[in-house]
Amino acid sequence: MLRDDVSWWTSLVFSASKSEWEFGMGLAIATQVARVLHEGVGQLRRVNPEGAASLTGTWDDDIATARHTVKLLDDNKKTVDSVLAEFAAISTRHSVAFGELGDFAYIESDGRMLATTRLLSYQALADLDEGGAPRKGDRSYQLSETMGRRTAMLQRGFGMGDPFIRSVGLPKLNAPSATTTTTTEFASASYDDTIPEEAKDVAMLIECSVNAALHVFEPTAATFASSLFRVRFVAATHALSALEQLLARFPSDESAVRRAVDAVVHSPAARHIRSLRPLRNRSMHYGVPPTLNGLHVGRPAYGLVEATTDGTETFFEIETCTRAILEDLSEALRDWRQG
């Protein structure tokens, strides 16, 4: 799984290089790279402690926090308010780094938000050039370069070769555009007044996660189907969990667009997807418990769906359901943000 995931993200990055999708793809894929690296090092520590030791360094905390953007609010060790407090602190640091006249930027296409520089604030304080990309030599640029090198080292630690890179094309959406704005302007024009500014940051990251999984990573549907399925399943389950917590923490039924989000979150399909927690765990983490039977590299998603549900579900059923949930969330979140 790890080898496939490394080839998956490197293929996306190399295919988007020097295209109109280069920066948007880099932002969208950053948290997935952090997930692969963080989870992979954790597994390597269990099977090859000496090999894992060579991968530790000054970036571990940054990578661990970057990976947390994949989890969103899916953390039973923290409360919603404690996570929102972290987002408030991120907003403050982000504003200092970017300047109050335009303290963050986001990438969108067809009205859908795909990625945001708020992701970089998890990793490091970003210093963007006029084109919206990290400057060579700054901390964010160094982190992305470091993560790329370390994933290759991670594979070698498991006795694998270098990543196998394939050309996968570009997303089918219209060319993305970058918008620079301020935290205050974005908050005042987005979502509804019942949720605070830091909660709007969480909602924005949820939308980015959903749309990246659904649209930005779509070119890998044929060549890296198993990796894409796991990314999409995790994105769907974490988005549903985060939205349920946000809506419960700040209840309101005044907005029709917000009620539409609530309807998706509490739909039978959403409840079913979230009930498959063992599948979420095996999609998020590396390593296979000895009690999990029936896995094979030649099966869709390695047979994880069937193995974690004792054969009561099939890959194609859950894949179809997951995609439908992401599509519904994409529409509902866009409408909620745009009001």
N, C-alpha and C positions, 0 to 999 in steps of 0.2 A: 504493500500500500504506500509506504513512504517513497519508494523509488518511483512509483507512478505519479505521486503527488508532486515530486520535484520536477519530473519531466513535464507534468501538466502546466505548472506555473512558468517554468522557463520557456516552454513553447509559446505560451501566450505573450510573454514579455518580448521575446525575440521576433515574433510575428508582427507585433505592433510597433517595433522599433522603426523610427524615422517616418512614421505615418501620423495622421491626425489623431490617432488613438494613443500615442505613446505616453503622454503625461497622464491621461485619464486611466489607462490600463495600469500604469505604475502605482497610482494612488489606490485604485480598486484592489489590486493584488497584494498590496503591502501587508495587510493584516493576515492574509492567507499564508504568505511566506513566513510571517512570524509564528503562526499556528504550527506549520510544518516543522519549523526549526525548534520551537519550544517543546512540542510534544515529542519530536524525534529525539532530542537530547535526553528527555526524560526516559524514554525507552532504552536508549543506548546506555544510560547509567545502570539500568537493570541487567543488561546482558554483556556490556563491555565497559566497566567503570574507567579503565585506563584510557580507552579511546574517548570517552566523554570528557575526561579531565582536560584534554587538549582543546576542547571546544569552549571551555568556560573562559570568561574574560570580562572586560569592563562594560560589555553591552547586555549582559544577562537581564538586568532589571528593565532596560528599554524594550527588549524583545518580549519579555513576559507581559509587560503592560500593553504593548502593541497587539499581542495575541488576545488580550482581554476584549478588544473591540469585536472579536468574533463572538464572544460569550454574551456581550451586552449586559443585561441584568440577570443572566442565568447563573447566579452565584448564591448558594444557600448559606454562605458565610458572611454575607453582607445584606443590609437592608436597602430598600429603594432610596431612602433619604441619604444613606451613607454614600451610595453610588452617585446620587445627584450632587452631593457635596464635592465629590471628586471632579465631576463635570464643571462645577462652578469654578473650582481652582484651575482646571484646564483652560477655561474661557479667559480667566484673568491672565494666565501666562501667555496664552495665544495672542491676546490683544497687545501685550507688551512686545512680543516678538514681531508682530506684523505691522503695528502702528494703528492708531485709533481711526485713521481715515479709511481703512480697509483691512480689518483685522482677520478676515478669513475669506477663502474662495471656495467655490464648489463647481463641479463638473456636471452638466446635465445634457440630455438629448430628448427631444420630443416631450419636454416638460417633466421628464423623470430625472430625479437626482441620482447620480451614479457614484459619486465619490466626493469627498470634501477634505480640505486641508486640516480639519479637526482630527483626522486620523493621524496626521503627522504629529499633532500635539501629544499623542500618547507615546510617541517614539522619542521625540526631541523637539526643541524649539527650531522651527524651520525658518530659513532665510531664502525667500523665493526670488528668482530673477524676473524680468519683465514678462517673460513668457509663461510664468507660473510654475516653473520647475525649480527644484532645489539647486542651489549654486554648488559647483564643484568645490570640495574642501570644507563645506559646512557640515554640521553635525548630522543633519538628516541625510545628506548625500552619503556621508561616511557610513551611516547605519545601513542604508539600503545596499551599499556595496559590500559591507561586512556580512549582512544576512545572506547575500548571494553566494559569497565565497564559503561561508560556513555550512550552507546546505550541501555543497559539493563535498566538503570535508566530512559532513555527517554521513553521506552515503559511503564514503570510503571506510568510515568507522564500523559500518555494518558489513564491510567486505564487498561492497558493490562498486561498479565502475562509475564513470561520470554520467551526468544526466543525458538521456536520449531526447534530442530536440527535434520536433516535427513542425512543419508549417501548417498552421491551423486557420489562416485567414483572419478577417476582422469582424467585429460585431455588425449585425445587420441594421442597427439603428443609424439614423443620420449622424453625421460627424458631430462629436460633442463640442460644446462651447463652455468656456470658463467665465464665471461671474464672480467679481470681487465686490464685497459688500461689508457692512459692519455688523457686529453682533446685535446691536440695538435695532438696526433697520430690519435685519432678518427676523428677529423675534417679533417685532411689531407687526410684520406683514405675513406671518406664518402661523398655521394652526389656529388655536383659539385662546382666549384670555384666561381660561380656567387652569392652564398649566404654566409653571414658571419657566424662565428662560433656559435654565439648565436642563429641564425636562424636554424642552424643544430640541436641544442638542441631541438628546438620546433618540427622540423621534426621527430626527434627521439621519442619524447613523443607522437606525433601523431601516429607513427607506433606502439608503445607500447599499446596505447589506443585501436587501431583497433584490434590488435592481441589478447589482453587480452579479449576483448568483443567477438571476433570470436572463439578463441580457448581455452583460459584458463578457461573461465566460461561455456564452452559448457556442462560439466557434469550436469548442472542444467536445461537443456533444457526441460526435462520432468517434474521434480518435482517443479520447480519454473519458469514456462514458462513466466508468466506475468512480473516478476521482470527482467528476462533476456532480454525480448523484449524491455523494457524501457531502460535498460542499453545500449543495442545495438543501439537503435534508437538515443539516445543522443550521443553515440560515433560516429556514422556515420555523423550526422548533424554537430557536432562540428569539426570533422576531415575535412569535406568538406569545412566548413567555414574558418578554419585555413589555409588550403592549398591554397584556392583561394586567401587569403590575402597575403600569402608568395610569391606565384608565381607572383602576380601583383606587389608586392613591389620590387621584384628582377627579372625582366623579362629576359628571354633568351629562344631561341629555338635551341640552339646548340646541346643539348643532346637528343637522342632518348628516353632514359628512363625517362627523365624529361617530354618530350612531352606525354609520356604514362600516367604519373600522371595527367597532365593537361587534357587529354582526359577523364579520369574518373571523374575528378572534374566538368567538363562542359558537361557531358553526360546528355541526357534527364532524365534518372532515377535519377541522382544526383540532378538535378534542381527540380524534383518533390518532392523528399524527403525533400529538404530544404524549399520548399514552405509550408510545413505542420508545420508552426511555433506554432500554438496552441497545436499540439500534442507534440512537443518538450517541450513546457512549462509545460504541465501536466505530462510529463514523468520525467522531472527534478525536479519539485517542488511538495511539498505536499499541500493538501488543494484543495477543489473542488469548483469552482465558482457556485453560485446558478443557473446560466443560463445553466449549462451543464447538459443535460438530458440523460437518458438511461443507466446510469452506473449501474453495478451489479458485485459483487465479483465473481459470477459464470461464467462470460463471459471472453473470452481471453483478457488479458490486461485490465480487468474490463470494457471493452466496450469503452475505451478511443479513439480508432481509429474512430469508428463510430460516437461517440458523438462530437468529435472535427472537423469532416468533414461533419457533417449533413447527414451522411449515404452514402456519395458518394464514400467512400473507405471502405474496409473491413480489419480486422486484418490480415487475411492470405495473402492478396495482399501486404500490407505494410511490413509484416514480410519477405515475399519472396524477395521483392525489397531491403529491408535493408540488408539482409544477402548477396545478390548478390553484393551490393555496397561495403560492408566490405571485401568480397573476392577479388574483383577487386583492392581495395585500398591496401590490404595486399600484393598482388603480385607486384603492381606497386611501392609501397614504398620500398619493399625489393630490387627490381631491381635498384631503384634510389640510395638507400644507398650503394649498392655494386658496383655501377658504371657499 
